[in-house]
């Protein structure tokens, strides 16, 4: 097979990054559900997201981005990460979250420990914009073996908030660690 060069792709109107992503082997399976959602099955967990959203390949550190037309989710696994306790998980999460571009002036809410409908102990918190809008929300689920599944939703504007939060709630409710 001939080598594919960057210039050739660009010359034919193909985004090289999109080409690379499209030719990667998926590390998950997607099952369409009748209600407009799809179940994403990975080796570590399963979640349900709206149909048509793009799911990226998992990064070596366990993170995966999920993009939709009005916002995005992320999912990240951590083997044994809950052994350190909720406070350490919260502080570690904030260390990385608050370093992201655009977080200047943002403020995290205190975390709450909750129980999900699947029976997982979980920690929830949000990051508020300067104006006090919860622009990102986080839920970290803890399995009995101390593995975690960290889920988040990015809400770019209050116009999209209702639909994104509803879809995120579904993602959390259907999440299962393996």
C-alpha positions as CSV (number, residue, x, y, z in Angstrom):
1,X,0.0,0.0,0.0
2,X,1.3,3.5,-0.8
3,X,2.2,5.8,2.1
4,X,-0.4,8.5,2.7
5,X,1.3,11.9,3.1
6,X,0.0,14.9,5.0
7,X,0.1,17.1,1.9
8,X,-1.9,14.6,-0.1
9,X,-4.7,14.6,2.5
10,X,-4.8,18.3,2.7
11,X,-4.8,18.7,-1.1
12,X,-7.9,16.5,-1.2
13,X,-9.7,18.4,1.5
14,X,-9.2,15.8,4.2
15,X,-8.3,16.8,7.8
16,X,-5.2,14.7,8.7
17,X,-6.2,14.5,12.4
18,X,-9.7,13.4,11.5
19,X,-8.2,10.8,9.1
20,X,-6.0,9.4,11.8
21,X,-8.9,9.2,14.3
22,X,-11.2,7.6,11.7
23,X,-8.6,4.9,10.9
24,X,-7.9,4.0,14.5
25,X,-9.5,0.8,15.8
26,X,-12.2,1.5,18.3
27,X,-11.6,0.2,21.8
28,X,-15.3,0.1,22.6
29,X,-18.5,-1.2,21.2
30,X,-21.7,0.9,20.7
31,X,-25.2,-0.5,20.8
32,X,-28.0,1.7,19.6
33,X,-31.0,1.9,22.0
34,X,-34.5,2.5,20.9
35,X,-34.8,5.8,22.8
36,X,-32.2,7.9,21.0
37,X,-29.3,6.8,23.2
38,X,-26.5,4.3,22.7
39,X,-24.7,2.1,25.2
40,X,-20.9,2.4,25.1
41,X,-19.2,-0.8,26.3
42,X,-15.5,-0.7,27.2
43,X,-13.3,-3.2,28.9
44,X,-13.7,-1.2,32.2
45,X,-17.2,0.2,32.2
46,X,-20.4,0.8,30.3
47,X,-22.3,4.1,29.9
48,X,-25.2,5.4,27.9
49,X,-24.9,8.6,25.8
50,X,-27.0,10.3,23.1
51,X,-26.8,8.7,19.6
52,X,-24.6,10.5,17.2
53,X,-22.1,11.7,19.8
54,X,-18.5,11.0,19.0
55,X,-16.5,8.8,21.3
56,X,-12.7,9.0,21.2
57,X,-10.2,6.2,21.9
58,X,-9.1,5.9,25.5
59,X,-5.9,7.7,26.3
60,X,-3.1,5.7,28.0
61,X,-4.0,7.3,31.4
62,X,-7.6,6.1,31.2
63,X,-9.3,9.3,29.9
64,X,-11.8,9.4,27.1
65,X,-13.6,12.4,25.5
66,X,-17.2,12.2,24.2
67,X,-18.3,15.1,22.0
68,X,-21.8,16.2,21.1
69,X,-23.2,19.2,19.1
70,X,-23.9,21.3,22.3
71,X,-21.2,20.1,24.8
72,X,-19.2,17.2,25.9
73,X,-18.6,14.5,28.4
74,X,-15.5,12.8,29.7
75,X,-14.9,9.5,31.3
76,X,-11.8,8.5,33.2
77,X,-10.9,5.3,35.0
78,X,-8.5,4.8,37.9
79,X,-7.4,1.4,39.2
80,X,-7.5,1.5,43.0
81,X,-7.7,5.3,43.1
82,X,-10.3,5.4,45.8
83,X,-8.0,3.9,48.4
84,X,-6.7,7.4,49.1
85,X,-10.1,8.6,50.2
86,X,-12.6,11.2,48.9
87,X,-10.7,14.3,50.1
88,X,-7.5,13.2,48.2
89,X,-9.5,12.4,45.1
90,X,-11.2,15.8,45.2
91,X,-7.9,17.7,45.7
92,X,-6.2,15.7,42.9
93,X,-9.1,16.3,40.6
94,X,-9.1,20.0,41.2
95,X,-5.4,20.2,40.7
96,X,-5.8,19.0,37.1
97,X,-9.2,20.7,36.4
98,X,-8.2,24.2,37.5
99,X,-5.1,24.1,35.4
100,X,-7.1,23.9,32.2
101,X,-7.3,27.0,30.0
102,X,-10.3,29.2,30.7
103,X,-10.5,28.2,34.4
104,X,-9.0,31.5,35.7
105,X,-11.5,32.9,38.1
106,X,-13.5,29.7,38.3
107,X,-14.4,28.2,41.7
108,X,-15.1,24.6,42.7
109,X,-18.1,23.8,44.9
110,X,-17.5,21.6,48.0
111,X,-18.0,17.9,47.2
112,X,-20.9,15.8,48.3
113,X,-20.9,12.0,48.9
114,X,-24.0,10.4,47.3
115,X,-25.2,7.0,46.4
116,X,-26.0,6.4,42.7
117,X,-29.1,4.4,41.5
118,X,-26.7,1.6,40.6
119,X,-25.6,1.5,44.2
120,X,-22.1,3.1,43.9
121,X,-20.8,5.4,46.5
122,X,-20.0,8.6,44.6
123,X,-18.6,12.1,44.9
124,X,-20.2,15.0,43.1
125,X,-19.0,18.6,42.7
126,X,-19.1,21.4,40.1
127,X,-16.8,24.1,38.8
128,X,-18.5,27.5,38.7
129,X,-17.7,30.4,36.2
130,X,-17.0,33.8,37.5
131,X,-20.7,34.5,37.2
132,X,-21.6,31.5,39.3
133,X,-22.8,29.2,36.5
134,X,-22.0,25.5,36.9
135,X,-20.0,25.2,33.6
136,X,-18.7,21.7,34.4
137,X,-20.1,19.0,36.7
138,X,-18.3,15.9,38.0
139,X,-19.3,12.6,39.4
140,X,-16.7,10.1,40.6
141,X,-18.1,6.5,41.2
142,X,-16.3,4.1,43.5
143,X,-16.4,0.4,43.0
144,X,-16.1,-2.1,45.9
145,X,-12.5,-2.8,44.8
146,X,-11.6,0.9,45.0
147,X,-11.5,1.4,41.2
148,X,-13.1,4.7,40.1
149,X,-15.0,6.0,37.1
150,X,-14.8,9.8,36.9
151,X,-17.5,11.3,34.7
152,X,-18.0,14.9,33.8
153,X,-20.1,17.2,31.6
154,X,-18.9,20.5,30.1
155,X,-21.8,23.0,29.7
156,X,-20.7,25.8,27.4
157,X,-23.8,28.0,28.0
158,X,-26.9,28.1,30.0
159,X,-28.9,27.7,26.8
160,X,-27.6,24.1,26.5
161,X,-27.8,23.4,30.3
162,X,-31.1,21.6,30.5
163,X,-30.5,19.0,27.8
164,X,-26.8,18.4,28.7
165,X,-27.6,17.9,32.4
166,X,-30.4,15.5,31.5
167,X,-28.1,13.5,29.3
168,X,-25.4,13.6,31.9
169,X,-27.8,12.3,34.5
170,X,-28.6,9.4,32.2
171,X,-24.8,8.7,31.8
172,X,-24.4,8.6,35.6
173,X,-27.5,6.5,36.2
174,X,-26.5,3.9,33.7
175,X,-22.8,3.8,34.4
176,X,-21.5,0.4,35.4
177,X,-17.9,-0.5,36.4
178,X,-16.7,-4.0,35.4
